[in-house]
């Protein structure tokens, strides 16, 4: 099993940047694909980005492509999401997730963090 804890959320102005981190504890972190999802009030949880177990393969939602970068460290058991050029519509609770397959649906992920709030506001 994995336990996931996100950090790094907060309040930022449009155009600003934030870096989210997810620390994993448990066995075999390096064998899991990792992903970030987000959920805004009144909306369903949506895929943001994923990275495969070894790191070189990544995937992004069209809405964040070119602005967000996902990365991982299998020595530190962490996955990060660098978010630049933030927009009002990026406001959501962001969740870190781990799954056995490099997929992009929430149903494909077995372990979830508690979420961290990102608010983009002027």
Residue pairs with C-beta under 8 A, 6 or more apart in sequence:
1 26
1 27
1 111
2 24
2 25
2 26
2 27
2 29
2 32
2 98
2 111
3 24
3 25
3 26
3 111
4 22
4 23
4 24
4 96
4 97
4 98
4 111
4 112
4 113
5 22
5 23
5 25
5 113
5 114
6 20
6 21
6 22
6 94
6 95
6 96
6 113
6 114
6 115
6 116
7 20
7 21
7 22
7 23
7 116
8 18
8 19
8 20
8 21
8 116
9 18
9 20
9 94
9 116
9 117
9 118
10 18
10 117
10 118
10 119
11 119
11 121
12 18
12 86
12 118
12 119
12 120
12 121
13 86
13 120
13 121
13 122
14 86
14 87
14 88
14 120
14 121
14 122
15 85
15 86
16 86
16 120
17 82
17 83
17 84
17 85
17 86
18 83
18 86
18 118
19 80
19 81
19 82
19 83
20 36
20 80
20 81
20 83
20 94
20 96
20 116
20 118
21 78
21 79
21 80
21 81
22 34
22 36
22 78
22 79
22 80
22 96
22 113
23 77
23 78
24 32
24 77
24 78
24 79
24 98
25 77
29 74
29 77
29 98
30 53
30 54
30 74
31 53
31 100
32 53
32 98
32 99
32 100
32 111
33 50
33 51
33 52
33 53
33 98
33 99
33 100
33 101
33 102
33 103
34 50
34 51
34 70
34 72
34 79
34 96
34 97
34 98
35 47
35 48
35 49
35 50
35 51
35 96
35 97
35 98
35 99
35 104
35 109
36 48
36 49
36 50
36 70
36 79
36 81
36 94
36 95
36 96
36 97
37 45
37 46
37 47
37 48
37 94
37 95
37 97
37 106
37 109
38 45
38 46
38 48
38 90
38 92
38 93
38 94
38 95
38 118
39 45
39 46
39 92
39 93
39 95
39 115
40 89
40 91
40 92
40 93
43 92
45 95
45 106
46 61
47 61
47 104
47 105
47 106
48 60
48 61
48 64
48 68
48 81
48 94
49 58
49 59
49 60
49 61
49 64
49 68
49 70
49 81
50 58
50 59
50 70
50 102
50 103
50 104
51 57
51 58
51 59
51 70
51 71
51 72
51 79
52 58
52 102
53 74
53 102
54 74
55 71
55 72
55 74
57 102
58 70
59 102
59 104
60 68
60 70
63 89
64 83
64 90
67 83
67 84
67 85
67 86
68 81
68 82
68 83
68 84
69 81
69 82
69 84
70 79
70 80
70 81
70 82
71 79
71 80
71 82
72 78
72 79
72 80
73 79
79 96
81 94
83 90
83 118
86 118
86 120
87 120
88 120
88 121
89 120
90 118
90 120
91 118
91 119
91 120
91 121
92 117
92 118
93 115
93 116
93 117
93 118
94 115
94 116
94 117
94 118
95 112
95 113
95 114
95 115
96 112
96 113
97 106
97 109
97 110
97 111
97 112
97 113
98 109
98 110
98 111
98 112
99 108
99 109
99 110
99 111
100 110
101 108
103 109
